[in-house]
Amino acid sequence: MSVVASERSAIAYFRGEGNCHIVIGFERNGMRYVWRVRKRFGTDAREYLHETSNNSLFCHIMSRLFDQCFVVLPKLIRVDLPLLESLPHFQRYPVPAEWRTSQSRVYAAELPDLCYFTEFCSESTGDTVTVELKPKQGFIPLSLRRISPYCSNCLLQMVKSRNGTYTNMYDFCPLDLYSVDFKRVYRAVSSLAKIPHANMKVFKNGQLVHSNQNSADLDKLFGHRCTNGMTQGEDFAKLIAKILTCAYVENSEEYKSVMAKTPLLQHILLLQKQDTEGPFAVAEYIKDLMKRSGESGDSGRLFAGAPTSVKAAAFCSIVAASLRDCSVMITMKIFSRKPETSRLPVFTLPCGCFVVYRMRLIDLDYKTPAKLVSYANRLKDALNLISQSDWKTKRPPCVE
């Protein structure tokens, strides 16, 4: 994969951050992009490059599992360190002294900024609203279902609510979001609109307006003036639920569909369910291989002598883990008239106006074997903690 250097003259600004990465926005030749940069720096720059390039390469592999339009492919670049350190948010994550030379650069993934519609600049002056959803896992693996009434997400979120990471536990369950039942999907989106945790962020014209740190009246985000002169709002949860439960098709003849007009979340669920072994069994396979080979970091060496069945199970688990932590970006814009040149799908609102929307997948990161083991251990710890608490009297079981 080619690596290119960023332009020194780029004007960068903070866009947001997650657990592992900070997101920086910038403009180039009238187009908007983001850099996704790791927040933690080790002393070995090669390790940093290895992880960043692995994520980019794995994203290209994952893109083959979806229709061509869905997965946003990152470009691996080198960004000048002084440019990043000029941002106050980035200064909280110090770079090791060994990296500080006059030519010091940091590796990052460059992506188009999905909070904007560049193709509609001349057709609408309305706001662009973008919803970032982390749908998590849409089913309960058999090994977990035997010992818990809760899905993996709800288990881990209950622990975070108990230890103070979050003030309140939410009513959201991914199994509702992944269902084809409109009422359940609507309930899931409504729950996130009230208490999003890290599963939902909403942007208006690129600015974060709704998250776990700050909330907004999401129905008013779609306020617009119709052709009849009336100002109209929209039911945010209802609109998102409609988008998630219908097949997404872009009018393009450039590729052949591999998803058979299946809703995006349903296709993700189908891929997740290829992990038939479950997190506990795969973690045991990996720990056994680590013990035998003495290898923990290099996946190629770790699985070199493993049986084919173990390699297949591990790959399915890695794919499922990546899909468990990815984000779905839904970008929307309201028009009084239906755009004639757009290849994107369109919803007609009750007022007669139109919503043009785009769906994309981001953050399809590679999960190392060590991360799979860590995930299984976190689930075990959560099961032990919940079994000693009164959560079962407070929260109903997750329903597939």
Secondary structure, DSSP 8 states (H G I E B T S, - for coil): ---EE--TT--EEEEEE-SSEEEEEEEETTEEEEEEEES---S-HHHHHHHHHHHHHHHHHHHTTS-TTTB---EEEEEEHHHHHTSTTGGGS---GGG-STT-EEEEEEEE-TT--GGGTTT--S-EEEEEE-----S--HHHHTT-SS-HHHHHHHHHHHTTSSSS--S--HHHHHSS-HHHHHHHHHHHHH--TTTEEEEETTEEEESSS----HHHHT-EE-TTS-EE---HHHHHHHHHHS------SSS--SSTT--HHHHHHHHHTT--S-HHHHHHHHHHHHHHH--SS-HHHHTTTS-HHHHHHHHHHHHHHHHHS-EEEEEEEEESS--SS--S-EEE-TTS-EEEEEEEEE------HHHHHHHHHHHHHHHHHHHTSSHHHHS-----
